[in-house]
Amino acid sequence: MELLVCVTCRQGAPVDDAAPRAGAVLLDALSALDWPGDVTLRPVECLSNCSAGCTVVLRGAGRWSYVYGNLGPDQVATVAEGAALYRAAPDGVVPWRARPEHFRKNCIARIPPPEAPR
């Protein structure tokens, strides 16, 4: 599975281009964690969710993909918990009540796998 992190997100950060973007800070914090070998942490440029803080995507082959926003660099534990639950779900669908509260309230999109039945 992949955890994509928008590194251009900067909501709430100074407009100063020299300052680190909030998304890049979140990625750095997530990179410091010990991820299982089958989890790929990937930086991406702009997920077009700029008005909703830092944005991440959870995706994997044969799984539903999820886009979550309104995250801050201090929410590493929330993202790690959500990613672990996603990884454990064979089809990527984590029951709504089992998701971290932030994920329940800030799901931007849910995308079916290409091979999903119509």
Protein Blocks (a to p, Z undefined) as FASTA:
>chain_A
ZZdddfkbcghiafblkbccfklmmmmmmmmpccdfkbccdddehehimknojaddddde
hiacdddehiafklmmmmmmmmmmmmmpmnopacfklpcfklmmmcfbdcddfklcZZ
